Amino acid sequence: MPEFPYARLRRFPDVEAPNLQAWDATDELLVARALTIAAEHGIDGSEIAVIGDGYGALTLPLAAAGLAGVRVHQDLVTGRRALARNAAELGVTAELGVTAGLGVTGFAEHELDAELLRGARLVLLQLPKGLAELEEIADAVARAAAPDVVLLAGGRVKHMTLAQNDLLGARFGQVQPQRAERKSRLIVATDPLPVPQDPPFPVSTAHPEYGLTLCAHGGAFAGDRIDIGTRVLLDMLRDRAAELAALSRRDGFTAVDLGCGTGALAASLALAIPDARVIATDRSAAAVRSARATMVANGIADRVTVMLDDAGSEIPDGSVDLVLLNPPFHLGASVHEGAGRRLIDAAARILRPGGEVWTVFNSHLDHRRALAASVGVTEQLARTPKFTVTRSVRR
């Protein structure tokens, strides 16, 4: 079997840079071990589930090895789009199609649900950053996969902790860390244990100081807490309520929480301005599921549209009056401003002339300059030791 061409994989439409690539040694180790396990135990592609595949470096090599119908879940819509592009480049179609190129069978995309895992005998997992996300995944595997399932998890050694082993041990009778190779390590978990009647997620917490209840699935940033940056922006929205009310009197007023996370900003705005049309969008499926639950918990599900999307790509140009933005400054485990800059450019694209973007960001970042260049005149509304809040008006 020819060696899989990992170097042909791209991250696009996610941020691409010289220090960012579409695969790592963990992907290669997971695939090699998975192929061995599948051969030894007679596991076919339809009995394999892949979770956390960044850009196709797990799914596509399995397909290239002739394993048909692999089920795959990716949290980020950018990863899903990259997988589709890489599959097309290499000649792989979704579902069970066969095309030219590598001439291999395809894969089936799923959310993190029972259909992804029902009857699965082998699950490949790129270990997530957060323990809550790992807890939700481990519970889902133990809940829905086959009794003889092998959970094959892997990560870079520098990001792995004993707490991950403990979480896996709460759902599996056998958890066996493997010897590190190429700065990566695999963990083999087997013998799923009985699970509680109800899944552990979503969780929810009331925040009476903001009149909000937040709900969160495991993969959502900050969980059901309100992170510090969001608190700073929420305080500013409350302090400037009169200005927001004036802005909302525009005909067809539409506001977007761009990169909404669990939906705190969108929910707060919808509660403050009942007639507003509010859209909450995030590229994370876990965030979107969380935000939808948040809207239900606050009784505003009929007034807030929650979308899984990348940088507002499905929102028409020049159609929005207000953008609320708390941009990330990490890409996976890497500190990188690229994701934030993409959201700033997206805000500029979707705003109407005279529309505004209210942004909170870590004060050490150069986002104010980027906002001024991309959106228009930008003023500082507040500054704390860690965060800056700005208002930019679309030129």
KEKE-3310 file (N, C-alpha, C; in steps of 0.2 Angstrom, whole numbers, plus 5000, padded with zeros to 4 digits):
npx = (5004:5003:5012:5003:5000:5003:5008:5001:4990:4979:4976:4966:4949:4954:4966:4981:4999:5017:5021:5011:5003:4993:4993:5000:5012:5005:4993:4998:5003:4991:4984:4992:4992:4978:4975:4982:4975:4962:4965:4969:4957:4947:4939:4929:4927:4915:4913:4921:4924:4929:4935:4938:4946:4957:4959:4957:4967:4966:4954:4955:4967:4963:4953:4960:4967:4957:4946:4929:4916:4919:4915:4914:4917:4919:4922:4924:4918:4927:4936:4928:4926:4939:4942:4933:4938:4951:4948:4942:4953:4962:4954:4943:4927:4913:4902:4899:4906:4916:4931:4942:4960:4966:4958:4949:4937:4924:4918:4908:4899:4896:4887:4892:4885:4873:4872:4884:4892:4886:4887:4901:4917:4930:4937:4944:4953:4958:4965:4956:4959:4952:4946:4933:4927:4933:4928:4914:4915:4921:4911:4900:4906:4906:4893:4887:4894:4900:4901:4914:4922:4937:4945:4955:4966:4975:4989:4999:5014:5017:5005:4997:4990:4989:4976:4968:4969:4963:4950:4946:4947:4936:4926:4930:4936:4949:4963:4976:4991:5003:5020:5029:5031:5040:5037:5024:5010:5000:4984:4976:4960:4948:4935:4921:4912:4897:4885:4879:4861:4858:4866:4881:4881:4872:4878:4872:4871:4865:4867:4864:4868:4869:4857:4856:4855:4867:4871:4881:4890:4903:4914:4913:4920:4925:4915:4900:4902:4905:4917:4931:4934:4921:4913:4918:4914:4900:4897:4900:4890:4879:4882:4881:4868:4858:4864:4864:4851:4847:4853:4847:4835:4835:4829:4824:4834:4848:4858:4873:4881:4897:4906:4901:4902:4895:4884:4882:4883:4874:4862:4861:4859:4847:4838:4839:4835:4821:4814:4824:4833:4843:4857:4867:4883:4895:4910:4911:4904:4900:4899:4889:4878:4878:4874:4862:4855:4856:4849:4836:4835:4834:4822:4821:4823:4815:4819:4832:4843:4854:4869:4879:4894:4908:4916:4906:4902:4890:4882:4875:4884:4885:4873:4871:4868:4875:4889:4894:4909:4921:4935:4945:4962:4969:4974:4969:4981:4990:4997:4990:4986:4978:4965:4957:4959:4953:4939:4938:4939:4928:4918:4919:4915:4901:4894:4883:4885:4889:4886:4891:4904:4907:4920:4929:4945:4961:4972:4986:4986:4986:4973:4966:4972:4970:4956:4953:4959:4952:4938:4934:4934:4939:4936:4942:4932:4933:4946:4954:4966:4969:4960:4953:4940:4932:4924:4919:4916:4908:4915)
npy = (4994:5011:5025:5036:5053:5064:5077:5084:5088:5102:5116:5126:5131:5137:5146:5148:5146:5147:5141:5132:5117:5104:5092:5081:5071:5063:5061:5052:5041:5037:5033:5022:5013:5011:5004:4992:4987:4986:4976:4965:4962:4961:4972:4982:4997:5003:5001:5010:5025:5042:5055:5072:5075:5085:5091:5081:5071:5060:5053:5052:5044:5032:5029:5029:5017:5008:5006:5007:5019:5025:5034:5051:5064:5081:5095:5109:5119:5124:5114:5104:5109:5110:5096:5091:5098:5093:5080:5080:5084:5073:5064:5058:5054:5059:5049:5034:5034:5031:5038:5045:5049:5044:5033:5028:5023:5031:5042:5046:5060:5066:5072:5074:5062:5048:5041:5043:5034:5022:5005:5006:4998:5003:5017:5032:5046:5062:5069:5081:5099:5103:5096:5094:5093:5081:5072:5073:5066:5054:5048:5048:5038:5027:5025:5023:5015:4999:4984:4979:4989:4998:5012:5023:5035:5050:5061:5076:5075:5085:5092:5083:5075:5068:5069:5067:5053:5049:5053:5046:5033:5034:5030:5018:5002:4997:5007:5011:5019:5022:5020:5034:5042:5051:5063:5061:5053:5038:5032:5018:5013:5002:4990:4997:5005:5004:5017:5033:5036:5048:5059:5068:5081:5094:5106:5119:5136:5149:5166:5178:5191:5196:5193:5181:5164:5152:5139:5124:5113:5100:5104:5118:5134:5141:5135:5134:5146:5164:5171:5182:5192:5193:5197:5210:5216:5214:5222:5234:5235:5236:5248:5257:5257:5266:5271:5259:5257:5267:5265:5253:5257:5258:5255:5238:5233:5223:5212:5204:5191:5187:5173:5166:5158:5151:5159:5171:5185:5187:5183:5192:5204:5201:5200:5213:5221:5218:5219:5217:5209:5195:5187:5173:5166:5153:5144:5132:5117:5112:5124:5130:5121:5123:5137:5137:5129:5139:5149:5143:5141:5154:5158:5164:5158:5159:5171:5172:5168:5154:5149:5137:5141:5149:5162:5171:5168:5164:5175:5189:5201:5218:5218:5220:5229:5229:5222:5211:5207:5195:5191:5176:5172:5161:5147:5131:5123:5133:5150:5163:5176:5175:5170:5179:5191:5186:5186:5200:5205:5199:5205:5218:5216:5211:5222:5236:5252:5264:5255:5247:5239:5232:5228:5217:5213:5206:5217:5217:5214:5219:5223:5235:5243:5235:5234:5248:5249:5239:5241:5254:5271:5270:5269:5269:5262:5257:5251:5239:5231:5219:5219:5227:5237:5242:5253:5252:5261:5258:5263)
npz = (5000:4995:5003:5013:5007:5017:5016:5006:5012:5017:5027:5024:5023:5035:5045:5038:5039:5040:5052:5055:5052:5043:5049:5061:5071:5079:5072:5062:5070:5076:5065:5060:5071:5071:5059:5061:5072:5066:5056:5064:5072:5063:5059:5050:5039:5042:5055:5062:5070:5070:5079:5081:5071:5063:5049:5041:5042:5048:5044:5030:5027:5032:5023:5012:5014:5011:5019:5021:5023:5035:5050:5054:5065:5067:5076:5072:5059:5050:5050:5044:5031:5026:5027:5017:5005:5005:5003:4990:4983:4984:4979:4985:4990:5000:5010:5002:4990:4976:4968:4956:4957:4972:4972:4981:4994:5003:5017:5031:5037:5054:5068:5086:5092:5095:5083:5077:5084:5087:5088:5085:5084:5085:5089:5085:5092:5092:5106:5114:5120:5131:5147:5150:5137:5134:5143:5139:5127:5130:5138:5128:5120:5128:5130:5118:5109:5103:5114:5114:5110:5105:5111:5104:5108:5106:5108:5108:5118:5127:5129:5136:5151:5167:5172:5161:5159:5170:5168:5157:5163:5171:5163:5157:5159:5157:5154:5145:5144:5131:5125:5122:5106:5094:5101:5103:5111:5113:5119:5125:5127:5134:5137:5141:5154:5164:5162:5169:5169:5163:5151:5155:5150:5141:5153:5165:5171:5182:5180:5189:5190:5178:5173:5166:5160:5157:5146:5142:5132:5132:5124:5123:5124:5140:5146:5156:5162:5163:5153:5157:5148:5140:5151:5153:5141:5142:5153:5147:5137:5145:5152:5141:5136:5132:5120:5112:5111:5103:5091:5088:5083:5070:5053:5051:5059:5063:5072:5076:5084:5083:5082:5094:5105:5120:5119:5127:5124:5113:5119:5129:5122:5115:5126:5131:5120:5114:5101:5092:5079:5080:5077:5081:5079:5076:5073:5080:5083:5096:5102:5096:5098:5112:5113:5107:5117:5127:5123:5123:5137:5142:5137:5124:5111:5100:5095:5092:5080:5079:5071:5063:5057:5047:5051:5048:5035:5029:5030:5022:5013:5019:5027:5041:5056:5069:5076:5088:5096:5102:5100:5097:5102:5100:5090:5090:5100:5098:5100:5091:5080:5069:5068:5075:5067:5055:5059:5062:5049:5043:5051:5045:5032:5033:5039:5037:5029:5041:5051:5067:5076:5091:5101:5111:5117:5121:5129:5125:5111:5094:5089:5088:5079:5068:5067:5064:5051:5044:5047:5051:5058:5074:5091:5108:5121:5134:5146:5154:5166:5158:5147:5132:5126:5111:5100:5083:5068:5053:5038)
capx = (5000:5008:5012:4998:5003:5001:5010:4997:4984:4979:4971:4961:4949:4957:4972:4987:5005:5022:5022:5004:5002:4987:4994:5006:5014:4999:4989:5001:5003:4984:4982:4996:4989:4971:4976:4984:4969:4957:4967:4969:4951:4942:4935:4928:4927:4908:4913:4926:4922:4934:4933:4943:4951:4958:4959:4957:4973:4964:4949:4957:4972:4959:4949:4965:4968:4952:4941:4924:4911:4921:4911:4919:4915:4924:4919:4925:4916:4933:4939:4924:4927:4945:4942:4930:4943:4957:4946:4942:4960:4965:4950:4939:4920:4909:4898:4903:4908:4923:4932:4949:4965:4969:4954:4947:4931:4923:4917:4901:4900:4891:4888:4894:4879:4873:4873:4891:4896:4882:4890:4908:4921:4936:4936:4950:4952:4964:4963:4955:4962:4948:4944:4926:4926:4935:4923:4908:4917:4922:4904:4897:4908:4904:4886:4884:4898:4900:4904:4921:4925:4943:4945:4962:4966:4982:4990:5006:5015:5017:4998:4994:4990:4986:4969:4965:4969:4958:4943:4945:4946:4929:4921:4933:4939:4956:4966:4984:4995:5008:5026:5029:5035:5040:5034:5017:5008:4993:4981:4971:4955:4944:4930:4917:4909:4890:4885:4873:4855:4858:4873:4883:4881:4875:4877:4869:4872:4862:4871:4859:4871:4868:4851:4857:4857:4871:4872:4887:4893:4910:4919:4912:4925:4923:4909:4894:4905:4906:4924:4932:4933:4914:4911:4920:4910:4893:4897:4900:4884:4874:4883:4879:4862:4855:4867:4862:4844:4846:4856:4842:4829:4836:4824:4827:4840:4850:4864:4877:4887:4901:4910:4896:4903:4889:4879:4881:4882:4868:4856:4860:4856:4840:4834:4839:4831:4816:4813:4830:4834:4849:4860:4873:4886:4901:4912:4912:4897:4899:4897:4882:4873:4877:4871:4855:4852:4856:4843:4830:4835:4832:4816:4822:4825:4812:4821:4839:4845:4860:4871:4886:4897:4914:4917:4900:4902:4883:4878:4876:4888:4882:4867:4871:4869:4879:4892:4898:4915:4926:4939:4950:4969:4972:4972:4971:4986:4995:4995:4990:4981:4975:4958:4954:4959:4948:4933:4937:4938:4921:4913:4919:4911:4894:4891:4881:4889:4887:4885:4896:4907:4909:4925:4934:4951:4967:4975:4992:4985:4986:4967:4963:4974:4967:4949:4953:4960:4947:4931:4934:4936:4939:4937:4942:4927:4935:4952:4956:4973:4969:4956:4951:4934:4932:4918:4922:4910:4909:4915)
capy = (5000:5017:5029:5042:5059:5069:5084:5087:5091:5109:5118:5130:5139:5139:5150:5144:5150:5143:5137:5128:5112:5101:5085:5080:5064:5060:5058:5046:5036:5034:5029:5016:5008:5009:4999:4986:4984:4984:4970:4960:4961:4960:4978:4986:5004:5006:5000:5014:5032:5046:5061:5077:5075:5092:5093:5075:5067:5053:5050:5051:5039:5026:5028:5026:5010:5003:5006:5011:5021:5028:5039:5056:5070:5087:5101:5115:5119:5125:5107:5100:5111:5107:5089:5091:5100:5088:5074:5081:5085:5067:5059:5054:5057:5057:5043:5028:5035:5030:5042:5044:5051:5038:5028:5025:5024:5037:5043:5049:5065:5065:5076:5070:5059:5041:5039:5043:5029:5016:4999:5006:4994:5006:5025:5036:5052:5067:5072:5089:5103:5103:5090:5094:5090:5074:5069:5071:5061:5047:5046:5046:5032:5021:5025:5021:5011:4992:4982:4977:4995:5000:5019:5024:5042:5052:5069:5078:5073:5092:5094:5077:5076:5062:5070:5064:5046:5048:5054:5039:5028:5034:5027:5012:4997:4997:5013:5009:5024:5019:5023:5040:5041:5057:5068:5060:5047:5035:5029:5013:5012:4996:4988:5002:5004:5006:5024:5035:5036:5055:5061:5074:5088:5101:5109:5126:5140:5155:5172:5184:5198:5198:5191:5176:5157:5149:5131:5122:5106:5100:5108:5125:5138:5143:5131:5138:5152:5170:5172:5188:5197:5194:5201:5217:5219:5214:5228:5240:5235:5239:5255:5261:5254:5271:5271:5253:5257:5272:5261:5248:5260:5258:5250:5231:5232:5216:5212:5198:5189:5184:5169:5167:5153:5149:5164:5176:5192:5187:5182:5198:5209:5200:5202:5220:5224:5213:5219:5216:5202:5193:5181:5171:5162:5151:5139:5126:5113:5112:5131:5131:5117:5126:5143:5135:5128:5145:5153:5140:5142:5161:5160:5168:5154:5161:5178:5172:5162:5152:5146:5135:5145:5151:5169:5174:5167:5164:5181:5193:5208:5224:5217:5220:5235:5229:5216:5210:5202:5194:5186:5171:5173:5154:5142:5125:5124:5138:5157:5165:5181:5175:5169:5186:5195:5184:5189:5207:5206:5197:5210:5224:5214:5211:5228:5241:5258:5267:5250:5247:5233:5232:5222:5216:5209:5206:5223:5217:5213:5225:5223:5242:5245:5231:5237:5254:5248:5235:5243:5262:5275:5265:5273:5265:5263:5255:5247:5236:5229:5214:5219:5234:5237:5247:5254:5254:5263:5256:5269)
capz = (5000:4995:5009:5012:5005:5022:5014:5002:5016:5018:5032:5021:5024:5042:5044:5035:5041:5040:5058:5056:5046:5043:5052:5066:5072:5082:5067:5059:5075:5077:5059:5060:5076:5070:5054:5064:5076:5062:5053:5069:5075:5058:5060:5044:5040:5045:5062:5064:5071:5070:5082:5082:5065:5061:5042:5037:5042:5051:5040:5023:5027:5033:5017:5007:5016:5009:5024:5018:5027:5041:5052:5057:5068:5068:5080:5069:5053:5046:5048:5040:5025:5024:5025:5010:5000:5004:5000:4983:4980:4984:4975:4990:4991:5006:5010:5000:4983:4973:4962:4953:4962:4976:4970:4988:4996:5007:5024:5032:5042:5059:5074:5091:5094:5095:5076:5076:5088:5088:5086:5083:5087:5085:5089:5085:5095:5094:5112:5115:5125:5138:5150:5149:5131:5134:5147:5135:5122:5133:5140:5122:5117:5132:5130:5112:5105:5104:5120:5113:5107:5107:5110:5103:5109:5105:5108:5109:5125:5131:5131:5140:5158:5171:5173:5155:5160:5176:5165:5153:5168:5174:5158:5154:5164:5155:5151:5145:5140:5127:5125:5118:5100:5090:5105:5104:5114:5112:5125:5123:5132:5132:5142:5143:5160:5164:5162:5172:5165:5159:5150:5159:5146:5143:5160:5165:5177:5182:5182:5191:5189:5171:5171:5161:5161:5151:5145:5139:5131:5134:5120:5122:5128:5146:5149:5158:5165:5158:5154:5159:5142:5139:5156:5152:5136:5144:5157:5143:5134:5150:5153:5135:5134:5128:5113:5109:5110:5098:5086:5086:5080:5062:5050:5049:5063:5064:5076:5075:5089:5079:5087:5100:5111:5123:5117:5132:5121:5109:5124:5133:5118:5114:5132:5132:5115:5112:5094:5088:5075:5083:5075:5084:5074:5078:5069:5084:5084:5103:5104:5093:5103:5119:5112:5106:5124:5131:5121:5126:5144:5143:5134:5118:5106:5094:5093:5091:5076:5080:5065:5063:5051:5048:5050:5045:5028:5026:5031:5016:5014:5021:5030:5048:5059:5075:5077:5095:5094:5107:5095:5100:5100:5100:5085:5094:5105:5096:5100:5084:5080:5063:5069:5077:5061:5051:5062:5061:5042:5042:5053:5041:5026:5034:5042:5033:5031:5047:5056:5072:5079:5097:5101:5117:5116:5126:5127:5121:5104:5090:5086:5087:5072:5063:5066:5060:5044:5040:5048:5050:5064:5080:5098:5114:5126:5141:5146:5161:5165:5153:5141:5129:5123:5106:5095:5076:5064:5046:5034)
cpx = (5004:5007:5007:5002:5001:5002:5006:4990:4985:4974:4965:4954:4951:4963:4977:4993:5011:5023:5015:5004:4996:4987:4999:5007:5009:4995:4992:5002:4996:4982:4985:4993:4982:4971:4978:4978:4964:4958:4966:4962:4945:4937:4935:4927:4920:4908:4918:4923:4928:4932:4939:4948:4951:4956:4958:4963:4972:4959:4952:4963:4968:4956:4954:4967:4963:4946:4935:4919:4913:4917:4915:4915:4920:4920:4919:4922:4922:4936:4935:4925:4934:4945:4938:4934:4948:4954:4945:4948:4963:4960:4945:4932:4917:4905:4902:4905:4915:4925:4940:4954:4967:4964:4951:4940:4930:4922:4910:4902:4894:4892:4890:4887:4879:4874:4880:4894:4892:4885:4897:4912:4928:4934:4943:4949:4958:4961:4962:4959:4959:4946:4937:4924:4928:4930:4916:4909:4917:4915:4900:4899:4906:4897:4883:4888:4897:4903:4912:4925:4932:4944:4953:4963:4974:4983:4997:5008:5015:5010:4994:4995:4987:4979:4965:4964:4963:4951:4941:4943:4939:4924:4923:4936:4946:4958:4974:4987:5001:5014:5026:5033:5034:5036:5026:5016:5001:4991:4976:4966:4950:4939:4926:4913:4901:4890:4879:4867:4856:4865:4875:4883:4875:4874:4875:4871:4869:4867:4867:4862:4870:4861:4851:4857:4861:4871:4878:4888:4900:4915:4918:4917:4922:4917:4903:4896:4905:4913:4925:4931:4926:4911:4912:4915:4902:4892:4896:4893:4878:4875:4881:4873:4858:4857:4865:4855:4843:4848:4850:4836:4830:4831:4828:4833:4842:4857:4867:4882:4891:4907:4907:4898:4896:4883:4877:4879:4875:4862:4855:4857:4849:4836:4834:4835:4827:4814:4819:4830:4841:4851:4867:4877:4893:4904:4913:4905:4896:4896:4890:4877:4872:4873:4863:4851:4852:4850:4836:4829:4833:4826:4816:4824:4821:4814:4829:4841:4853:4863:4878:4889:4904:4915:4912:4899:4895:4879:4880:4880:4883:4875:4866:4872:4874:4882:4895:4903:4920:4930:4944:4957:4973:4970:4974:4975:4991:4992:4995:4984:4976:4967:4954:4954:4954:4941:4932:4936:4930:4916:4913:4914:4904:4891:4889:4885:4885:4886:4891:4898:4910:4914:4928:4939:4957:4971:4982:4992:4984:4979:4964:4965:4971:4959:4948:4954:4955:4940:4930:4936:4934:4941:4938:4936:4929:4942:4953:4963:4974:4966:4955:4945:4934:4926:4921:4916:4912:4909:4911)
cpy = (5006:5021:5035:5049:5065:5076:5087:5090:5098:5111:5123:5127:5141:5143:5146:5149:5145:5138:5132:5123:5108:5094:5085:5073:5060:5057:5052:5040:5033:5030:5022:5011:5006:5004:4992:4983:4982:4977:4964:4958:4960:4966:4981:4993:5007:5005:5005:5021:5036:5053:5066:5077:5082:5094:5087:5070:5061:5050:5048:5045:5032:5024:5026:5019:5005:5002:5010:5013:5023:5034:5044:5062:5075:5092:5107:5114:5121:5118:5103:5102:5109:5100:5088:5093:5095:5082:5074:5081:5078:5061:5055:5058:5055:5052:5037:5028:5033:5034:5041:5046:5044:5032:5024:5027:5029:5037:5046:5053:5064:5071:5071:5067:5051:5038:5038:5037:5023:5010:5000:5002:4997:5014:5028:5043:5056:5070:5079:5092:5103:5097:5089:5091:5082:5070:5068:5066:5054:5044:5044:5039:5026:5020:5022:5016:5003:4990:4981:4983:4996:5008:5020:5032:5044:5059:5070:5078:5080:5094:5088:5078:5069:5063:5067:5056:5045:5049:5048:5034:5028:5031:5020:5008:4997:5003:5012:5014:5020:5023:5029:5039:5048:5062:5067:5054:5045:5032:5024:5012:5007:4995:4994:5000:5006:5014:5027:5036:5043:5056:5067:5081:5088:5102:5116:5129:5146:5160:5178:5191:5201:5196:5185:5169:5154:5142:5130:5115:5106:5104:5115:5129:5141:5140:5135:5144:5158:5172:5180:5193:5198:5198:5208:5220:5219:5220:5234:5241:5238:5246:5260:5259:5259:5271:5265:5254:5262:5268:5256:5250:5260:5253:5243:5230:5225:5216:5205:5197:5185:5180:5169:5163:5151:5154:5169:5183:5192:5187:5189:5203:5208:5201:5209:5224:5219:5213:5218:5209:5201:5187:5179:5165:5160:5145:5132:5123:5113:5119:5132:5127:5120:5133:5142:5133:5134:5149:5150:5142:5149:5163:5164:5164:5156:5168:5178:5166:5160:5147:5143:5137:5147:5158:5173:5173:5166:5170:5186:5199:5213:5223:5218:5227:5235:5222:5216:5205:5202:5189:5182:5174:5166:5150:5135:5126:5130:5145:5160:5170:5180:5174:5175:5190:5193:5186:5196:5209:5204:5202:5216:5222:5214:5217:5233:5247:5262:5262:5250:5240:5235:5226:5222:5211:5210:5213:5223:5216:5219:5226:5230:5244:5241:5233:5243:5253:5244:5238:5251:5265:5270:5269:5268:5267:5262:5251:5245:5234:5223:5215:5227:5233:5243:5247:5256:5256:5261:5262:5268)
cpz = (5000:5001:5008:5011:5010:5020:5010:5005:5017:5024:5030:5021:5031:5040:5042:5037:5041:5046:5059:5050:5048:5046:5057:5067:5075:5077:5064:5064:5076:5071:5059:5064:5074:5064:5056:5068:5072:5059:5058:5071:5069:5058:5053:5045:5043:5052:5066:5065:5072:5074:5083:5076:5063:5054:5038:5037:5046:5046:5033:5022:5028:5027:5012:5008:5014:5014:5023:5023:5034:5043:5056:5060:5069:5071:5076:5062:5048:5044:5044:5032:5022:5023:5018:5005:4999:5001:4993:4980:4979:4981:4980:4990:4997:5005:5007:4993:4982:4967:4960:4959:4965:4974:4976:4989:5001:5014:5025:5038:5047:5064:5080:5094:5093:5088:5074:5078:5089:5084:5084:5087:5088:5084:5089:5087:5095:5100:5112:5120:5131:5140:5150:5143:5131:5138:5143:5130:5125:5135:5134:5119:5121:5132:5124:5108:5107:5111:5120:5110:5110:5106:5110:5103:5108:5106:5108:5117:5129:5133:5135:5147:5161:5172:5167:5156:5165:5173:5161:5158:5171:5169:5155:5159:5163:5152:5151:5141:5137:5128:5120:5112:5096:5094:5105:5108:5113:5119:5122:5128:5130:5138:5145:5149:5160:5165:5166:5167:5160:5157:5154:5156:5142:5151:5160:5172:5176:5184:5183:5190:5182:5168:5166:5164:5155:5152:5141:5138:5132:5130:5119:5127:5134:5149:5150:5162:5160:5159:5155:5154:5141:5145:5155:5146:5138:5149:5153:5139:5139:5151:5147:5132:5130:5121:5109:5107:5104:5091:5083:5083:5072:5059:5049:5053:5064:5067:5076:5081:5085:5083:5094:5106:5113:5122:5122:5129:5117:5114:5127:5129:5116:5120:5133:5126:5112:5105:5090:5085:5077:5080:5079:5080:5077:5074:5073:5085:5091:5105:5102:5097:5109:5118:5111:5113:5128:5129:5123:5133:5146:5140:5127:5111:5099:5091:5091:5086:5077:5074:5066:5056:5053:5046:5047:5038:5025:5027:5025:5018:5015:5023:5037:5051:5065:5075:5084:5094:5100:5104:5099:5098:5100:5093:5088:5100:5104:5097:5094:5083:5073:5064:5071:5071:5056:5053:5061:5054:5040:5045:5048:5034:5027:5037:5036:5034:5037:5053:5061:5074:5085:5099:5108:5115:5121:5124:5124:5114:5100:5086:5084:5080:5066:5061:5062:5053:5041:5041:5047:5057:5070:5087:5104:5119:5133:5140:5153:5160:5160:5147:5139:5125:5118:5103:5088:5072:5056:5042:5028)
residu = (MET:PRO:GLU:PHE:PRO:TYR:ALA:ARG:LEU:ARG:ARG:PHE:PRO:ASP:VAL:GLU:ALA:PRO:ASN:LEU:GLN:ALA:TRP:ASP:ALA:THR:ASP:GLU:LEU:LEU:VAL:ALA:ARG:ALA:LEU:THR:ILE:ALA:ALA:GLU:HIS:GLY:ILE:ASP:GLY:SER:GLU:ILE:ALA:VAL:ILE:GLY:ASP:GLY:TYR:GLY:ALA:LEU:THR:LEU:PRO:LEU:ALA:ALA:ALA:GLY:LEU:ALA:GLY:VAL:ARG:VAL:HIS:GLN:ASP:LEU:VAL:THR:GLY:ARG:ARG:ALA:LEU:ALA:ARG:ASN:ALA:ALA:GLU:LEU:GLY:VAL:THR:ALA:GLU:LEU:GLY:VAL:THR:ALA:GLY:LEU:GLY:VAL:THR:GLY:PHE:ALA:GLU:HIS:GLU:LEU:ASP:ALA:GLU:LEU:LEU:ARG:GLY:ALA:ARG:LEU:VAL:LEU:LEU:GLN:LEU:PRO:LYS:GLY:LEU:ALA:GLU:LEU:GLU:GLU:ILE:ALA:ASP:ALA:VAL:ALA:ARG:ALA:ALA:ALA:PRO:ASP:VAL:VAL:LEU:LEU:ALA:GLY:GLY:ARG:VAL:LYS:HIS:MET:THR:LEU:ALA:GLN:ASN:ASP:LEU:LEU:GLY:ALA:ARG:PHE:GLY:GLN:VAL:GLN:PRO:GLN:ARG:ALA:GLU:ARG:LYS:SER:ARG:LEU:ILE:VAL:ALA:THR:ASP:PRO:LEU:PRO:VAL:PRO:GLN:ASP:PRO:PRO:PHE:PRO:VAL:SER:THR:ALA:HIS:PRO:GLU:TYR:GLY:LEU:THR:LEU:CYS:ALA:HIS:GLY:GLY:ALA:PHE:ALA:GLY:ASP:ARG:ILE:ASP:ILE:GLY:THR:ARG:VAL:LEU:LEU:ASP:MET:LEU:ARG:ASP:ARG:ALA:ALA:GLU:LEU:ALA:ALA:LEU:SER:ARG:ARG:ASP:GLY:PHE:THR:ALA:VAL:ASP:LEU:GLY:CYS:GLY:THR:GLY:ALA:LEU:ALA:ALA:SER:LEU:ALA:LEU:ALA:ILE:PRO:ASP:ALA:ARG:VAL:ILE:ALA:THR:ASP:ARG:SER:ALA:ALA:ALA:VAL:ARG:SER:ALA:ARG:ALA:THR:MET:VAL:ALA:ASN:GLY:ILE:ALA:ASP:ARG:VAL:THR:VAL:MET:LEU:ASP:ASP:ALA:GLY:SER:GLU:ILE:PRO:ASP:GLY:SER:VAL:ASP:LEU:VAL:LEU:LEU:ASN:PRO:PRO:PHE:HIS:LEU:GLY:ALA:SER:VAL:HIS:GLU:GLY:ALA:GLY:ARG:ARG:LEU:ILE:ASP:ALA:ALA:ALA:ARG:ILE:LEU:ARG:PRO:GLY:GLY:GLU:VAL:TRP:THR:VAL:PHE:ASN:SER:HIS:LEU:ASP:HIS:ARG:ARG:ALA:LEU:ALA:ALA:SER:VAL:GLY:VAL:THR:GLU:GLN:LEU:ALA:ARG:THR:PRO:LYS:PHE:THR:VAL:THR:ARG:SER:VAL:ARG:ARG)
# end
